[in-house]
């Protein structure tokens, strides 16, 4: 699979909260409390003219309106800029968000560090799919086909016996906010075997989503995978058969906390 090139326009937030140069500073502070955002583009006559941040408010001499505090030397992005190039610009400049403007200087969106992380997560899946596809073809001496499609949640056959409650909570958060990281499914005969993405699939089932965004590798014939045989022996056939671990944490999270604990001891 050739990895699809991603652009700023694919991940930017288009409905951007903005203020004008004449907006009272007090109003911006209230807006920050309500929205929990710490910066806003400043727009005048439909064009981007500055940025106002919490840092501007606390570090500069007080001004009653945005005009007296906003920064006017801005780094902006074109919506056709690649995500990789945008990431480099933000990294080099040490900024966490970048306004996106069109050729007329009109604000059309904003791209943030969070959007970059999201794009990285979504783009990492195709490489995993390609690796799994080639492995299946070599293992069974077959030629498979690949589709990116939505699969009915109740048709998915799980192959994993447990998921972690904290990771499940995280996947639910992502689903509600539109993070479209697809699951990986193998189509064998009339079965839709879930081989990767159990947390997001279980979260989808719990939230009542009828379909799951998936990469489907079609074997073209009815072959029973080893992981399917193992699931048979363990009695795992539906999402109801999967144990949700709530008294332990996902291994990666546990590792992170462990490392933090060690760092804390080192400081003593």
Secondary structure by P-SEA (a helix, b strand, c coil): ccccccccccccccccccccccccaaaaaaaaaaacccbbbbbccccccccccaaaaaccccccccccccccccccccccccaaaaaaaaaaacccbbbbbcccccccccccaaaaaaaaaaaaaaaaaaaaaaaaaaaccbbbbbbbccccccccccccccccaaaaaaaaaaaaacccbbbbbbbccccccccccaaaaaaaaaaccccccccccccccccccaaaaaaaaaccccccccccccccccaaaaaaaaaaaaaaaaac
